[in-house]
């Protein structure tokens, strides 16, 4: 290392409070290619000060010309995309034994996250047999030398960490074409960086209130992160209000770990959560769309003796009957009553909490969500703050976000999709989320998206369909991402959004037990008909299921997987080594998931396993309407029979049988009976309520 390199190293380390990890793992005795992510103009300067003096850098021709007064201190190769000899030159450098630094993104990030990857670096690695060392540069994306603007809270001297990841080798696959090989190499490089970025971003023993403090430090405490039709809230506002409300609640709550929360998706709900997180209280988020007795079952399951709610919400939601029933069993705490007792002293304490930035010392750090109770009694899903934080970080790595992005979240926060993706993800990354209390306001939701220039919309297939039908074609002009989860996106919904709004839908897959995302399509990696690749940090295997030839049951491991279940009158049951999803999937060689059906949504008819989802799809095509739901009921002769419910009038089994025959589909998809219903029931999350539907069919029969 030269004197200039040492001087640069000292200056940068002091100015940026820099930390360096893993550089001792690089074995310079072998052929070496160093692949860093590219977030600023300073990336190469830092690496120049850290790597041996004979290291050769690969530079864009324009950058090399623009900064030639700096580049003259290094050995470099300029890359001209029109000149194929550039790659040959790089190969010769590696074969000569000199370390080669090449940025696989080819350009500086304009989002702070990963950009598309080029296959050239991994191609060079395969040609030379070189060991590849990914290098993760974090912090410089906030530098004034990045390609982000001042609205992204850029500073002159951000804190920087540079980490060398696990070494890799790339090998050619002779079984595929050269074009396929290039695509495969680019994908493998992207996955390598996603895995490494998640590894260095991972934490244990997370408290989400403390992560809110960290978000303020990184993005600015005056950064607005929550908005609704009446208020705006900065990170500072949330900290102050959460400290005041959490402190007041702490005086009022019984000495028990968990407390029920029954509120719509509003800023008050988000602020309340952070207040509970700070004071070591575990919120159990109750689904107010359930029946009163089912909500009480949730209270018994989680041992809840108190529920926090709002008088205004109960009145507007016409939930008084439910509250009257619940009051017989639990203590109801109204936010309006708490506000009446907040004093000047309490407000000053909240301001002091902000000024001191004192972290929470909470030790429990959990959230409880509930399953729909489709099997029997609802189960409590215990998610730790570490689980939720891991999923938020996984999503941020998969999806490119900028500080100009604004989420629109009308999904209920008792649903993990609305809680994690719609609320925690934006807030903890200094992004704004517009919270709207009901996804059922089909005409209002598109107007809100249009009025507030939202760029990211979250929804289920059902909600997206109804919003899309009600919207003007220009209402969604500001949207960059439309992300769907919780249920399979219907073909007609995709067509509606492409034809009416010229917008595609990125479908993901998740489960409450996974906080919730397991996979998601995104511009960097997307495959039609799939639910996308696995999130980084997850491992899986597909377990064969008797009677199902195509696919198997998905089993999962990962840092976003729940701590365990709370079972009715049984208590806590920890998750095993693997989590069984109950979903039938296939996974291709690139780790992309194709959903088949829920294992529980198969009927066994005369010994054959029939997918109820497939029956629904076929009948919907036949009738030209998505208002179709299939259930299985007992049958003495065949074991089970399939019954289709639809809002379409005058539908016969013969009509469906003729359609299936003409389409040359399996006759096993023909239902035994078709029943007309006034409406298909839905859960608060937007999924079909098969439990209620089964009860309805039983009454009709």
N, C-alpha and C positions, 0 to 999 in steps of 0.2 A: 504494500500500500504506500503510495507516494505522500509527500508532505502536504500537497494540496488536498488530497483525499482526506487525510487526517484532520486538516483545518476545517474543511467543509463538514465533516462528520461532527466535530465538536460544536460548531456554530448551529447547525440544524438541530442537534440533540438538545441544546439549551433552549433555543427559540421555540421548539415544538414539544418540549418535554417528552421526547420520543422514547419509545421502548422497542426493543428488537428481540425476536425469539426465533430459535431454530436454525440460525445461520451456521452453527457448528455441525449441523447434520449434513451439510452439502459436502459431498466427496469429490474434490477437484481432481483426484487421480483418475477418475473415469470421465467419459464424455458427458458433458452437462449442458442442459438447456434450462434456463430460468425463465418461467412464464409468470409475470406479474399481472394483476388486474390494473386497469388504467383509469385513474380518477383525476389526475391533474398534471400540469406541466412540470411539477416538482418530483414526480415519481422517479424519473431517470436520475435526477440529481441525488436523491437519497440513496438509490441503488449504487450509483457511481462511488459514493462515499463508503459503501459497505462491502463491495465486492473486490476481488483481486484486480490489480492494475492492468492485466492483460485481457480483461473481460471485454467482449465486443457487443455493442448495442445495435439493435436494428431500429432504424428511424424512418419515418415518413419523409419523402423528398422535400415537401414544403416546410416541415418542421425543421429539418436539418439546415435548410437554407435560411430560414427566419432566425434561428438561434445558433448560427455558425460560430459566433464569437465564444459561445460556451462549449459547443460540440468539439472544438479543436483540442480540448483537454482529454478527449476520450477516443477510443477506437470505435468506429461505427460503420454500418452498412446502410446505405439509403435504399429504400424499397420503392420501386416504380411498378405499379400494377400492370403497366403495359410492357414490362421487361421481364420475360421468364428467366433470364439469367440471374436475377436477384436470389432466387431459391438455391441455385447451384452454388453461388458464392457463400451462402449461409451454411450449406452442407459442408463445403470445404473448411470453413472456420471450425465447425464442430469436430470434423475429422482430424483437424490439426491439434486438437486437445485444448483449445481455448474455450472458456465458458461463453455461451451466447445468451443474451437477454433479448427476448422477443415478446411483445405485447400481443396476445392472441386476439384481443378485441380490435386491434388495428387502429383505434381512435380513442380519444378521451371521452369518458362517459358524460352524457348531458343530463343524466338523472341522478347520478351518485351511485347507481346500482350497476349491475352487469349489462353489457351490450351484447350484440351477437358475436359469436366466436368464428374465427376463420380456421380452416383445416390445415393451412400451410405449416404452422408450428408443429402439430402432431405428425404431419407427413414427414417433416425433416427428422423428427425423433425416430420414426420407424425406419427411415432410410439409413440413419447413422447408428441406430442402436443406443442412442443417448438416454440417460436418465433425466426425467423431467421433474423439476421442483417448482410447484406452484407457490407464488409469493402473494400474500394478502396484505394490501396496503389499506389501512383504515384511518380516517381522520382528514386526509388531504382533500377529500371530496368537498370539505367545508372551507378549503383555502380560497383566497382571492385568485389563486393561480389555477383553479378548477374552471370548468366550463359552465358552472352554475352561476346564476346572477345573485345580486345582493338580497333579493327577496327570500333566498334560501338560507339566510343567516350565515353568510360566508364571513370569515374573519382572516386577518393576516397570518396569525400564528396558532392554528388549531392544534390540539394535542394529537399526536400521531403514534400509531403502533404498526409495526411491520413484522409479519410472521411467515416463516417458511413452513409450508404444509408438508404432508406426507408425499414422498417421492413416488413417481409413477413411471411405467413404461407403456409405450403404445406399440401394438402389433397389427400388421396388415391382416385382413380377413380375405383369403383368396376365393372364398365362396361367393363374394358379392362383386358387383360391377364397380368400376373406378368412381362413378358418380355416387353410388351408394356408400362407397368407402369414405369419400370426402364428407358426406353428410353425417356418417357415423362418427368420424373423428371429431367433427365440430361439436356434435352432441356430447361425446365423451369428455371433451375439454370443458364444455359448459357444466356438465354434471360434476366434474372434478372441482371447479371453482365454487359451485353451489354448496357442495358437501363441505369444502374447506371453510367457506365463509360462515356456514352455520356452526361448524365446530368451534371457530374462534369467537363467535357471538354467543355461544351457549353459556348459561349460568346455572348455578344450583342455589337452593334456598332463597328464591326470589320473593320479594314483597312488591306488589304492583304499585303501591303508593310511593315507594322509593324509586321505582322506575319512572313514575310521573315527575319526581324531582330531577331525575337524570335527564328526562326529555326537556325540561325547562332549561337546564344548564346547556344542553347541546343546541336546542333550537330557539331559545329565547323565552323567558317567562311571560312576555307580552304577546306571544304567538297565540292567535285565536284558534281553538281546536274544537269547540262545540258551538253549534248554532241551532236555533229553531225559529219559529215564526215570531217570537217575542223577545228573545234574549241572545246575546253572544257571550261566550266565556273563554277567557285566555287560560293558559296553564296556571298563571298566578291566581286567577279567580277560583279555579277548581281547588287549588291547595288551600286557599283561605276558607272557602265555603265548606270544603270537606272537613277541615279541622274544626270549624265551629259546629257543624251538624254532627260530626262523629263524636265530638266531645259531649254534646248535649245528649246524644243517644246513649253514650257510655254510662251516663248517670241514670238513665231510665231503664236500660235493659237488665233483665235478670242475669244472674251469674251463670250463664250457659254459653257454650261455644257458638251455637248457631241461632240465627234469627231469620224468620221468613220475610221476604220482600215481594210485594205484589203491586207493581207499578207498570205503566206503559213506557214506551221508549221516549224518554224526555231527558233534558239536561239534569233535572233533579235526580233522576234514577242514577245516572253516571256519577254525579257528585256524591250521592249517598254511598255508592259502592266504594269509592276511594276513601270516604270517611270511615267506613267499617273496616276497610283494609288497614288503615292507619292504626286503629284501636284494637287490632287483633280479634275482630269479630268475623265469623263465617256467615256470609249471606247465602240463604237458600232461596233461589229464584222461583217463584210460584207462577204456574201457568193459569192466569185468570180466566182463560176460555174453557177450562175444565169445569165439570160440575162441582157443586159445593162439597159433596161427599168425597169426591176424588181429591180435591184440594186438601180436605181433612186427612185423607189417607197419606198424602205427602207430608203433612205435619207430623203424623204418627211415625212415618218412616224416618224422618230426619230429627225426631224428638224436638219439634218446634213448640215453644210455649208463647211466642209473641210473633206478630206479623206487622210489618211497617207498610202503610199504604197512604192514600190521600183521599180526603173527603170529596174534593172536586172530581177526581178520577172515578170514584165509586158512583157519584151522581151522574156524570156524563156517560159512563159505561153501563149504567143501569144494572149495577151489581149489588144493590142493597140486600136482595134476598140471600145472596151468597154470604155477605158479611154478617147478616142476622144469624145465619146458620153457624158460621165460624166463631162468632162471639160466644157461643155456648161452650166452646172448647179451648179457645186461645185468647190471649190479650191482644187487642187491636190498638196499634199506635198510629196516630195520624200526624203527618208532617206539619199540617197547619197548626196543630196544638203545640208542637215543639217550637215552631217559629215564634209563637206568642210569648214564649219564655226566654228567648234569646236576648241577652242584656249587652250593654256596652262593654262590659268586662269580657264576655264571650267573644265579641267581635275583635277586641284588642288581642285576645289570646290567639285568634285565627291569624291576625296580621303578624304577630310575633312568630307564629309557626312558619309563616312564609319567609320572614326576614332571617330567621335562624337556619332555615333549611334542614331542620333536625330530622333525621330519618326515623322511620318506624322501627320499633324493636319487637314487633309481632313475631310470634313463633309458629302459629298454626297455619296461616296463609293458605286458605282453601276457599273454594266456591262449590256450592251444591246445585246441580241442575237435575231435572226429573225427566224420565222417559214418559212416553204417552200412556203407559199402562195397557198396551194392546195385548200383553200376555196374561196379566192378572192385575195385581196391584202395581202402581208406579214404583219404579226403582230410583233411588237417589244416586246420581253420578257425581262422585267426589273428584273434582279437578283441583290440583294445587296451582298456586300462582306460577310455579315453575312450568307446569304443563301448558298453561295459557300463554305464558311468555315465549316458550319454545315455539308454539304454533304461530304466534304473531311474527317471530323472527323468520320462521320457515316461509311464511307467506310473503314477507317483505323481500326475501331473496329471490323468490320465484317471479314476482310481479314488479315491473319497474314503476316507481312512484316518484313524483316530484313535489316540492313544497307548494306548487300551484294546484295540486289535485284537491278536490273536495268530494268526500263520500256523501251519498244519500242513503240513509239507513232508516227504513220504516219497519224493519223486521223486529219482532219482539225480542227483548233482551233476555227473556227466560229461555230463549232458544240459543244454542251455542254459536250459531252462524251470526245472529244479530249482536251477541255479546262480544265475541272474539274478533270477527272480521269487520263488523260494522261500527264497533265502539273502541275497543282496546287497540286494534291495529293502527287506526289513524291517530288517536290521541298520543300514544306512546312514541309515535314518529313525528310529532309536531305537525300533523295534517289536520285539516278541518273535517268534521263530520256533521252533516245536517241531520238532526234526529227528528223523526216524525212519528206521532203516537200510534198510527194505525195503517197497516198495509191495505185495509179494506176500502179506503177512500179512493176508489179507482180513478175518478175524474180529477181529484185534487193533487194526487201524487205527481202526475206528469207536469202539472202547472208549477209545482214547487221545484222540481228538477230544472225546469226552464228558467224560472225566475231567479234561481240562485246559482245558475251556471255550474251545476254539479258535473263532475267528470267521471265518477265511479258509482255505478248502481249495483246494489246487491238484491237478489230476489230468488224466489222459487219459480218453477215453471208456471204454476197456477197464478201467482201474483203478476209475473211478467206478462202473461197472456192478457189478463184483465187491464193492466196499466196500458199495454200496447193498443188494445182495442179502443180505449177511451182517449188516447193521446192524439194530438195534432202531429202531423209528420215532422214538424220543426221542433217539437218539444224536447227531443233527445239529441239535438244537434251538438251540444257541448260534451256529450259522453265519450270518454276514451275506452272505458271498460264496462261491459255488462257481465257480471259474474253470477252464475246460477248454481245453486246447490240444494240440498235437502230432498229433492225428488228429481227423477229423470226429466230432462227437457224434451217436450213433445216436438215432433217434426213441424207441426203447424205453427208452433211458437217461434221456432227458428225462421221459418218462412215469413211470418208476419214481420219480424224485426228486420230481416234483410230487405224485404220488398217495400215496407212502409218507411223505415228509418235508415236503411242502408248501413245497418249495424249488425255485427255478428255477436253471438253469445258465447262467452267462455264458460264451459261447464266444468264443475269440480265435483269431487266426491268426498264425503266426510261422514262422521258419526259423532254424536255427543261425546262419546267415550274418548274421542281423539282430539277434542278441544276446538273445533270439530274437523279441520281439514286434514285429509290424507293425501289428496292429489288435486291438481287443477291445470287446465289448459291455460296457456298464456302465450303472447306473441313469440317469445324466445323458443318455446317448445309447445306445439299444438298438433293434434291429430284428430281429424273429423271422426265422429262416431265414438270417441273415447271420452273418458273423464280426466285425461291428462296423466303426466308422470308423477311418481311418488315424490312427496316433499323430501328435502334433504334430511338426513339423520334417521330415516325410517328403514326398517328391514321387514321382510314379509316372506311368507310361503303360502302356496295354494294347495289346500288339502283336498284330495279327491273325495267326491260324494257319490255314494252308490246310486245308480239310476240316472246320473247326469254325466253325459259323455263330454260335452264341451264346457270346460271350465271346472272350477272347484271353489270351496269355501276359502275366503281370504282371512289369513291370520296375521296379526301385526305386532310389532314391537317399535318403540320409539319414545323420545322424551316428552312428547305431547300426549301420550296415553295416560288415562286416568289413574288415580291412586287406587280406586276400587268402588264397589257399590254399597249403598245403604239399602238393606232389604226390610220389607215391612215386618215388624215385630221380631226381626232376627238380628238387626244391627249391621255392623260394618263387615264387608267381605272383601279382602284385598284382591286386586287383579293378579292373575297367575303370570307365569313367564311369558305367555302369549295371550293376546286378546283375540277371541274369535268374533269376527264381525257378523257372521250370519249372512253375508252377502256372497253370491256366486259371481265370480269374475274370471276373465282370462287376462294374462299379462304377457305382452310381447317381449322380444329380446332387448328392447330399449327401455323397459320398465314402465311402459304405458298401459294403463288399466282400461279394460272394456267391461262395463257392467252387464250382467246377464239378468239377475233378479235377486230378490231376497230369498234365502233358503226357506223361510217361513211362508213365502208367497209362491210355493209350489203345491199343486194338488196331486195326490197319488190316485189316479183313476185306472182301475183294473191293472194295477201293478206298474203303470207308466207314470213318470214324473212330468207334469205339465206346468209350465210357467204361467202363472196368472197374469203377469205383466205382458207376456206375449199375447195372451188371449185378449187383454184390453187393447193392445195396439192394433190387432187384426180387426176387432169389432169396431173400433174407432174409425179405421179406414173404410170399413164397409158402410157405416152409417154417416160418415162425413162429419162427425162431431167428436170433440174430446171428452164430452160428458159421459164417460163410461167407467165403470168399476167392476171388477170381478172378484168374487169370493168363493171359497170352497166350503161345502157343508157335507155332513156324513151321508153315506148312501149304503144301504144294506147289501146291495148287489155288487157295486163297483168299489166299495171302500169310501170314495169321496165323489162328489159331483161338483161341477162348476156352474155357478149362477152369475149371470151378468145383469147389473143394474144400469139403467141409462135414463136420461131425461128425454130422449127421443121417443115420440109416440108410435104406437102400432108397429112394433118390431117383432118379427117372428124368428124362431130358431131356424126355420127353413131358409129365410132370407140370408142369414149368416152362413148356413151350410153351403148354399149355392155360391156365395162369394168366395168362400174358402176353397171350394172345389174348383172354381174357375181360375183361381190364383195358384192352383196346384200346391196348396199348403196341406199340412197334416190334418186329417179329419179329427184327430184328437183335440184340436183347438176349438171344435164346435161345442158351445156350452149346452148344458142340459136344459136350461131355462133362461128366459129373459124377462126381467121385471121392470116395469116403468116406475120411476120415482120422481117426485117433484124437483128434488135437488140432490146432488151428490154432497154429503157432509164433509167438511174439512176441519182439521185441527188448526189451532192458532198459528202453527208454524207454516201452514199452507199445504201440508200433506193431506191426502185423503184419509178420512176417519173411518177405517175399516171396522172398528169395533162397533161404532154406532150403526154403520151400514148393516153389519151382521145381525144386530138386534132388530133393525127395521125389517129385514128379510124374514126373520123368525116370526115377527108379528104378522106379516102379510101372509106367510105360508100357513 
